[in-house]
Amino acid sequence: MVDVNSAARVLVFDSGVGGLSILSHILQRLPSLNVSYVMDDACCPYGEKADAYLQERMQLVMARAIERCQPDLVVVACNTASTLSLQSFRQAFSLPFVGVVPAIKPAYEKTTSGAVVLLATAATVQRDYVMDLWSRFGRGRSLIRLACPELVAMAENKVRGQSIDTSQWQELVETLRDKVNAELKGGESVEAFVLGCTHFPLLRDELMQAWRDPCLWLDSGVAVAERVADLLAPSEQAQSRKSDALGHRHKGQKIAARAIHRESNTGEASATCWHTSAQIDVSLAERLASHRLQLAGCLFE
Ligand code: DGL
């Protein structure tokens, strides 16, 4: 039985704090949503793990998270996870899933002739999914793919309030510049950077400042928030079309009913955070609280 007296419940999933860069756009778009943020921090970083291990691990965490949080919709706020397991999540769980994938298509649409640089995890840059996006939307232009695992650790530290080590940052930026220059073809320049890991928008200001040359810096946050809003509160006709396409007609109607109530709900959003490590440090707990996320505890306890 559908309880229309509660707001829609959305589960936002990432390996660590990266999904906060997506969550902020979702909450900006839908301020009174009930959110469960789930981070598999015991296993972060995902980008350095083997695909087979990750697939098994993520199914386990996702099953537990869905059981605990009972969401109406799941946002896989992780490019590494989405480009690997979105299809298998959709097959395993009868819920709508919104994935986060690198903004390669908009990068080529919004630029004219220069190269596009994809900054992502080691896992994401070598995915078939990425190559497929490039061959469909790249218009024969360059895609320079760079794995930046250090940025994941730096973003994790930044959210914990730790300052970035200046010499490590300088070295990283110089390496990045060298690698990009080595791959640019004669006369080509960089027109856009795609932040293809949800941790990286947390360092956008630092990256833009370090790169200096004017170019576009793109991520998928706004598009994902729009997609979530669209699935939660579409017109009845669009909803039935979409839920048919997704094979979730019943679930879609349930979401719409909750969402309609949400429109008139003026209360504060409820947002809780689950983790998979036995304990998280005080600085992270404080930072999560500043994102209005209350700690719920360890998912496996
Ligand atoms: N935030 C994740 C992504 O978007 C992964 C970072 C990691 O755990 O390596 O890919």
Residues whose N, C-alpha, C, O or C-beta is under 5 A from the ligand:
A	BS01	DGL	S15 G18 C44 P45 Y46 G47 E48 A77 C78 N79 T80 T121 V152 G196 C197 T198 H199
